[in-house]
Amino acid sequence: ELDAARLAEFQRLDSNSDGRLTRAEIVAARGEAAAARFGELDANRDGFVTRPEFLAAGRAIFRAADANADGKLSFEEFARTGRR
């Protein structure tokens, strides 16, 4: 479920459909505050966020939120993430 949602979000953000996100695409879709995380998403520091990088970031957020490591997020775990 997480990967499917992340892929849909990636496609929404990828305004030119080239399979990679630029900082400008993220700013256009989510605003400057969201683009501040661009450096975290761009794992190989090539100036683009690829689908694998975007998925890996989502999985890392999930793992960090899954306090009891059961592979599921309770409402409380989800609420603590502060993300949508």
C-alpha atoms as an extended CHARMM CRD file, in Angstrom:
* protein
*
        84  EXT
         1         1  GLU       CA              0.0000000000        0.0000000000        0.0000000000  PROA      1               0.0000000000
         2         2  LEU       CA              2.7420000000        2.4200000000        0.9040000000  PROA      2               0.0000000000
         3         3  ASP       CA              4.6740000000        1.8760000000       -2.3260000000  PROA      3               0.0000000000
         4         4  ALA       CA              1.5090000000        2.2500000000       -4.4180000000  PROA      4               0.0000000000
         5         5  ALA       CA              0.6400000000        5.5200000000       -2.6980000000  PROA      5               0.0000000000
         6         6  ARG       CA              4.2090000000        6.8040000000       -3.0330000000  PROA      6               0.0000000000
         7         7  LEU       CA              4.3160000000        5.8970000000       -6.7410000000  PROA      7               0.0000000000
         8         8  ALA       CA              1.0400000000        7.7380000000       -7.3420000000  PROA      8               0.0000000000
         9         9  GLU       CA              2.4370000000       10.7760000000       -5.5300000000  PROA      9               0.0000000000
        10        10  PHE       CA              5.6670000000       10.5560000000       -7.5300000000  PROA      10              0.0000000000
        11        11  GLN       CA              3.7030000000       10.5430000000      -10.7850000000  PROA      11              0.0000000000
        12        12  ARG       CA              1.6620000000       13.5190000000       -9.6190000000  PROA      12              0.0000000000
        13        13  LEU       CA              4.8260000000       15.4650000000       -8.7780000000  PROA      13              0.0000000000
        14        14  ASP       CA              6.6530000000       14.4780000000      -11.9930000000  PROA      14              0.0000000000
        15        15  SER       CA              5.0800000000       17.2060000000      -14.1300000000  PROA      15              0.0000000000
        16        16  ASN       CA              7.1550000000       16.4610000000      -17.2340000000  PROA      16              0.0000000000
        17        17  SER       CA              6.8620000000       12.6490000000      -16.8580000000  PROA      17              0.0000000000
        18        18  ASP       CA             10.5930000000       12.0600000000      -17.2270000000  PROA      18              0.0000000000
        19        19  GLY       CA             10.8010000000        9.6190000000      -14.3230000000  PROA      19              0.0000000000
        20        20  ARG       CA             12.7060000000       11.9230000000      -12.0080000000  PROA      20              0.0000000000
        21        21  LEU       CA             11.8380000000       14.8780000000       -9.8200000000  PROA      21              0.0000000000
        22        22  THR       CA             13.5990000000       18.1950000000       -9.7710000000  PROA      22              0.0000000000
        23        23  ARG       CA             13.5040000000       20.6330000000       -6.9000000000  PROA      23              0.0000000000
        24        24  ALA       CA             11.4020000000       22.9270000000       -9.1060000000  PROA      24              0.0000000000
        25        25  GLU       CA              8.7550000000       20.2260000000       -9.6080000000  PROA      25              0.0000000000
        26        26  ILE       CA              8.5050000000       19.6830000000       -5.8620000000  PROA      26              0.0000000000
        27        27  VAL       CA              8.2610000000       23.4300000000       -5.2100000000  PROA      27              0.0000000000
        28        28  ALA       CA              5.5550000000       23.7980000000       -7.8730000000  PROA      28              0.0000000000
        29        29  ALA       CA              3.4420000000       21.0190000000       -6.3620000000  PROA      29              0.0000000000
        30        30  ARG       CA              4.0660000000       21.3770000000       -2.6300000000  PROA      30              0.0000000000
        31        31  GLY       CA              5.6950000000       24.7220000000       -1.9910000000  PROA      31              0.0000000000
        32        32  GLU       CA              9.0990000000       25.8370000000       -0.8240000000  PROA      32              0.0000000000
        33        33  ALA       CA              8.8190000000       24.2450000000        2.6300000000  PROA      33              0.0000000000
        34        34  ALA       CA              8.4490000000       20.7460000000        1.1380000000  PROA      34              0.0000000000
        35        35  ALA       CA             11.3810000000       21.3100000000       -1.1840000000  PROA      35              0.0000000000
        36        36  ALA       CA             13.6290000000       21.8020000000        1.8280000000  PROA      36              0.0000000000
        37        37  ARG       CA             13.6990000000       17.9960000000        2.1150000000  PROA      37              0.0000000000
        38        38  PHE       CA             14.9950000000       17.6400000000       -1.4420000000  PROA      38              0.0000000000
        39        39  GLY       CA             18.5260000000       16.9250000000       -0.2240000000  PROA      39              0.0000000000
        40        40  GLU       CA             17.2580000000       14.0840000000        1.9540000000  PROA      40              0.0000000000
        41        41  LEU       CA             15.3700000000       12.5400000000       -0.9470000000  PROA      41              0.0000000000
        42        42  ASP       CA             18.2240000000       12.8930000000       -3.4550000000  PROA      42              0.0000000000
        43        43  ALA       CA             20.2960000000       10.0820000000       -1.9510000000  PROA      43              0.0000000000
        44        44  ASN       CA             22.9890000000       10.0410000000       -4.6470000000  PROA      44              0.0000000000
        45        45  ARG       CA             23.1770000000       13.8710000000       -4.8270000000  PROA      45              0.0000000000
        46        46  ASP       CA             22.7620000000       14.0150000000       -8.6110000000  PROA      46              0.0000000000
        47        47  GLY       CA             20.1930000000       16.8190000000       -8.5130000000  PROA      47              0.0000000000
        48        48  PHE       CA             17.2040000000       14.5620000000       -9.1860000000  PROA      48              0.0000000000
        49        49  VAL       CA             14.9560000000       12.3180000000       -7.1230000000  PROA      49              0.0000000000
        50        50  THR       CA             14.2410000000        9.0300000000       -8.8630000000  PROA      50              0.0000000000
        51        51  ARG       CA             11.3950000000        6.6110000000       -8.1780000000  PROA      51              0.0000000000
        52        52  PRO       CA             13.6740000000        4.2880000000       -6.1640000000  PROA      52              0.0000000000
        53        53  GLU       CA             14.9280000000        7.2050000000       -4.0540000000  PROA      53              0.0000000000
        54        54  PHE       CA             11.3630000000        8.4260000000       -3.4800000000  PROA      54              0.0000000000
        55        55  LEU       CA             10.2070000000        4.9260000000       -2.4630000000  PROA      55              0.0000000000
        56        56  ALA       CA             13.2080000000        4.4300000000       -0.1670000000  PROA      56              0.0000000000
        57        57  ALA       CA             12.4480000000        7.7050000000        1.6220000000  PROA      57              0.0000000000
        58        58  GLY       CA              8.8470000000        6.6060000000        2.1860000000  PROA      58              0.0000000000
        59        59  ARG       CA              9.9530000000        3.2600000000        3.5520000000  PROA      59              0.0000000000
        60        60  ALA       CA             12.3860000000        4.9840000000        5.9290000000  PROA      60              0.0000000000
        61        61  ILE       CA              9.6020000000        7.2420000000        7.2150000000  PROA      61              0.0000000000
        62        62  PHE       CA              7.3970000000        4.1780000000        7.7350000000  PROA      62              0.0000000000
        63        63  ARG       CA             10.1080000000        2.2710000000        9.6060000000  PROA      63              0.0000000000
        64        64  ALA       CA             10.7590000000        5.2650000000       11.8470000000  PROA      64              0.0000000000
        65        65  ALA       CA              7.0410000000        5.6160000000       12.6110000000  PROA      65              0.0000000000
        66        66  ASP       CA              6.5080000000        1.8760000000       13.2690000000  PROA      66              0.0000000000
        67        67  ALA       CA              7.5560000000        2.0690000000       16.9290000000  PROA      67              0.0000000000
        68        68  ASN       CA              6.8180000000       -1.5800000000       17.7130000000  PROA      68              0.0000000000
        69        69  ALA       CA              8.2360000000       -2.8680000000       14.3850000000  PROA      69              0.0000000000
        70        70  ASP       CA              5.1320000000       -4.9020000000       13.5860000000  PROA      70              0.0000000000
        71        71  GLY       CA              4.9740000000       -3.7750000000        9.9520000000  PROA      71              0.0000000000
        72        72  LYS       CA              1.7900000000       -1.7980000000       10.5720000000  PROA      72              0.0000000000
        73        73  LEU       CA              1.0890000000        1.7110000000       11.7640000000  PROA      73              0.0000000000
        74        74  SER       CA             -1.4480000000        2.1670000000       14.5030000000  PROA      74              0.0000000000
        75        75  PHE       CA             -3.3570000000        5.4330000000       14.5880000000  PROA      75              0.0000000000
        76        76  GLU       CA             -1.0830000000        6.6270000000       17.3700000000  PROA      76              0.0000000000
        77        77  GLU       CA              2.0910000000        5.7640000000       15.4340000000  PROA      77              0.0000000000
        78        78  PHE       CA              0.7280000000        7.4750000000       12.3400000000  PROA      78              0.0000000000
        79        79  ALA       CA             -0.3370000000       10.5720000000       14.2570000000  PROA      79              0.0000000000
        80        80  ARG       CA              3.1560000000       10.9330000000       15.7420000000  PROA      80              0.0000000000
        81        81  THR       CA              4.7610000000       11.1840000000       12.2900000000  PROA      81              0.0000000000
        82        82  GLY       CA              3.3230000000       14.6430000000       11.6450000000  PROA      82              0.0000000000
        83        83  ARG       CA              3.1800000000       13.7960000000        7.9370000000  PROA      83              0.0000000000
        84        84  ARG       CA              0.3260000000       13.1300000000        5.5960000000  PROA      84              0.0000000000
